[in-house]
Amino acid sequence: MPAKSRILHTGPGAILSHPFGDRSLRLLPAFFSRRSLVLLYAAGCLISVLFLSGCTTGSPLVADGKSDYHIFVSEQASLPEKNAALELQHYLHRITGCRLPLTHQQLPGQSLIYVGFREAPAAVLNGLDTTGFGKEEFIIRSDGKHLLIAGGAPRGTVYGVVSYLTDHLGCRWYTREVIHIPARSAITLSRIEDRQQPAFEYREPYYREAYDTEWALHNRTNSRAIPDSLGGAVIAYPFVHTFYQLVPPETYFATHPEYFSEIGGVRVHREMGTQLCLTNPEVVKIATASVFDWIRTHPEASVYSVDQNDGGGYCECRNCKELDEREGSQSGTLLHFVNQIADTVAKVYPDVTLQTLAYYYTEVPPKTIRPADNVTIRLCHYDYCSAHPLGTCTSHTPYIERLEAWKKIAKRITIWDYYTQFASYLMPFPNLETVKNDVKFYADHGVVGLFAQGNNVPDDGRGEFTELRAWLFAQLMWNPYQDAQALVDEFVQNVYGASASYISDYIRMMHDQVRPDSVYFSIWTNPEDVDFLNLGVIQQADSLFALAKEAARNDTALFKRVERAYLPVLYTKLYFYAIGGTAYIPAGRLPGTLADFKRIITANRITSMAEVPETGSIPNFLERVQSADHFLTDWWLAGPFDNTGRKGLATVYEPELGFDSTATFKGMNGAQVTWSRYSDNTSGYINFFQLFNPKKDVVAYAFRKLYVPEARAVTFGVGSNDGVKVWINGKPVLDRLVSRKAVPNDDVITVSLQKGENTVLVKVDQLANKWGFYFTQRN
């Protein structure tokens, strides 16, 4: 590595000043290319030895800040190729201080760098077949005297120049703020034979940071951030969930309700959670016309999306139900519908590709129906284990089996995978092992595109390590056979500088918590549902970040980045405090902790922190912290008892007959059950799911006494997952047979307490997954 380098710090989203023309962002999201021309990247790709000055003998490209070379680009070259030449000129000047002239002419004896194949002399091409290069494939070739950087249209030459800067000259674009440009006075033109193409045709890390044009270009993604002047993006139109764009309910539902889902014998439509009647021939006609209209009005698109709406609500009419039952999945009616549109489109536009989701209720492939050749399947890896990589835990087994089944029947598969915490983008989410390993898994399984959904939120966003994840994804989507841990280490070292060792220790500590096979968390997990955010871990994180901040104290930009990395730890402390975890913030420290959180949020322009607006509201979160109720966290617990057929909430079990701490009961499957003491000041959530087995179709009890000095009315708040009953002094005051997520104060009850001692008995039933309750005293 060079002894000296420049780290350029620009403002968020700033574009470095260089002669590149229009770089306005596209408004449409990206997707895979229309034609299958790009071969998968293989480990056998010829990657040259990293080119650094002085490594081998050759002509001096730049010596002592001077050069005899010109950069040649044909006058007939495409605009992206001309801009690639400008890009090369710009960064060679930044690296060496020498600005190589651009030229369209080749004079005898002139030393030239050739950008693009057009007019490159035969001696330089040396028999190279230039017709077979894919859209992003390139070659960097040097015999020690001449240098050729060229590739296929539209982006091959552009990414060839980018790769020369990154792979051979050591430039890096880690974040929008941290850019590493090596400084050297000499570059020797060594022998190079470097031909590359990306592992995936479509590469989109869905993080706000990744939609900056400079960042996206230099990290070789092909999302909507890349304008036509730089080769353009891979674009889907519309992006996703398009059924109601194909057949708008505001146009058709009033007069033709039969075009929409029949659910429970009633035709319905809602903004989310309902679909179309896919076996209705008129729906096929209208949808086909809509697709033709999209093709005419959006010719820039690489693919056109015929996708189910988000949520469930598939049609249960007789025809749809019969077809789905024959095919063993709702993907039967979906593909039957999409194929009809695709067949009609192919007769007029043989090169156009459609895509459709295999998502949620359509994840299972049909038994006999096959996707048309011009239909790409976009398989979604939704809500599985986020702690462990694909192929390493049983949670992923059904998904992998479905991927293998789709591979047998579909010509092209792209993946939509989820790598963020939708419940809270600021929650620590130690899933880097999945990022490091899953990209290679998909490449090995022959998929042609990857959409990695992160927390792309308004303004800067800045969820937990989003810049690290975005950069890591970009590198691995291009070449998944790199050392992923080395990439993580490189990013941390260069972005966090003097604080890097403490940040690395924090990342390692968090991931060590989730390595055991028994650990499970998903994209909808809350902090109270996991063990890896326990008080001890957060206290260790506090200590590490105290050291990291001290190391960054004299560097304002670095200190800001360290504080941004610390924000999820602050969030966790405040979150637990708001639900009764008073141990996370020592007495008297709440005002300072809140002030730090608000300051960092404001400095980074973070305006939302979750997928759902209500839970993502920062003002709402701060209000919950500042007005936190008194959570009752010490109880006697007993269970589990049977809830088969969901009869357990109504069944009178022995704990309802009176409290005796020494009593023994007959519980689930005849097991002996006794009362046990429970007290925890780290959370007001009484987590039956973690405390009892079995964890499905069961009920459990919690009992405590409550003392008041004088008789008075008291208001309590109850939140439960799922149904709940409450008795005060043996009298029932709440009976809710519901299926819901536990939220503090979902039910608010006011009861009269007697002077002195009162009793509280709570009973909660369990259907599946999470199970527990909150109980607050509000006055």
Secondary structure as GFF3:
##gff-version 3
##sequence-region A 1 779
A	DSSP	beta_strand	5	9	.	.	.	ID=ss1
A	DSSP	beta_strand	59	62	.	.	.	ID=ss2
A	DSSP	beta_strand	69	72	.	.	.	ID=ss3
A	DSSP	alpha_helix	79	96	.	.	.	ID=ss4
A	DSSP	beta_strand	102	103	.	.	.	ID=ss5
A	DSSP	beta_strand	111	115	.	.	.	ID=ss6
A	DSSP	alpha_helix	122	125	.	.	.	ID=ss7
A	DSSP	three_ten_helix	130	132	.	.	.	ID=ss8
A	DSSP	beta_strand	138	143	.	.	.	ID=ss9
A	DSSP	beta_strand	147	151	.	.	.	ID=ss10
A	DSSP	alpha_helix	156	163	.	.	.	ID=ss11
A	DSSP	pi_helix	164	168	.	.	.	ID=ss12
A	DSSP	beta_strand	172	173	.	.	.	ID=ss13
A	DSSP	beta_strand	178	182	.	.	.	ID=ss14
A	DSSP	beta_strand	187	189	.	.	.	ID=ss15
A	DSSP	beta_strand	191	196	.	.	.	ID=ss16
A	DSSP	beta_strand	202	206	.	.	.	ID=ss17
A	DSSP	three_ten_helix	208	211	.	.	.	ID=ss18
A	DSSP	alpha_helix	213	218	.	.	.	ID=ss19
A	DSSP	three_ten_helix	228	230	.	.	.	ID=ss20
A	DSSP	beta_strand	236	237	.	.	.	ID=ss21
A	DSSP	alpha_helix	243	246	.	.	.	ID=ss22
A	DSSP	alpha_helix	249	252	.	.	.	ID=ss23
A	DSSP	three_ten_helix	257	259	.	.	.	ID=ss24
A	DSSP	beta_strand	262	263	.	.	.	ID=ss25
A	DSSP	beta_strand	266	267	.	.	.	ID=ss26
A	DSSP	alpha_helix	281	297	.	.	.	ID=ss27
A	DSSP	beta_strand	303	305	.	.	.	ID=ss28
A	DSSP	alpha_helix	318	327	.	.	.	ID=ss29
A	DSSP	alpha_helix	331	348	.	.	.	ID=ss30
A	DSSP	beta_strand	354	358	.	.	.	ID=ss31
A	DSSP	three_ten_helix	360	362	.	.	.	ID=ss32
A	DSSP	beta_strand	375	381	.	.	.	ID=ss33
A	DSSP	three_ten_helix	394	396	.	.	.	ID=ss34
A	DSSP	alpha_helix	397	409	.	.	.	ID=ss35
A	DSSP	beta_strand	413	418	.	.	.	ID=ss36
A	DSSP	alpha_helix	432	444	.	.	.	ID=ss37
A	DSSP	beta_strand	449	453	.	.	.	ID=ss38
A	DSSP	alpha_helix	466	478	.	.	.	ID=ss39
A	DSSP	alpha_helix	484	496	.	.	.	ID=ss40
A	DSSP	three_ten_helix	497	499	.	.	.	ID=ss41
A	DSSP	alpha_helix	500	513	.	.	.	ID=ss42
A	DSSP	three_ten_helix	527	529	.	.	.	ID=ss43
A	DSSP	alpha_helix	535	551	.	.	.	ID=ss44
A	DSSP	alpha_helix	556	578	.	.	.	ID=ss45
A	DSSP	three_ten_helix	582	584	.	.	.	ID=ss46
A	DSSP	alpha_helix	590	603	.	.	.	ID=ss47
A	DSSP	alpha_helix	613	616	.	.	.	ID=ss48
A	DSSP	alpha_helix	618	626	.	.	.	ID=ss49
A	DSSP	beta_strand	630	631	.	.	.	ID=ss50
A	DSSP	beta_strand	634	642	.	.	.	ID=ss51
A	DSSP	three_ten_helix	644	646	.	.	.	ID=ss52
A	DSSP	three_ten_helix	654	657	.	.	.	ID=ss53
A	DSSP	beta_strand	664	666	.	.	.	ID=ss54
A	DSSP	three_ten_helix	668	670	.	.	.	ID=ss55
A	DSSP	beta_strand	672	674	.	.	.	ID=ss56
A	DSSP	beta_strand	676	679	.	.	.	ID=ss57
A	DSSP	alpha_helix	688	691	.	.	.	ID=ss58
A	DSSP	beta_strand	698	708	.	.	.	ID=ss59
A	DSSP	beta_strand	712	721	.	.	.	ID=ss60
A	DSSP	beta_strand	724	728	.	.	.	ID=ss61
A	DSSP	beta_strand	731	736	.	.	.	ID=ss62
A	DSSP	beta_strand	747	753	.	.	.	ID=ss63
A	DSSP	beta_strand	756	766	.	.	.	ID=ss64
A	DSSP	beta_strand	772	777	.	.	.	ID=ss65
###
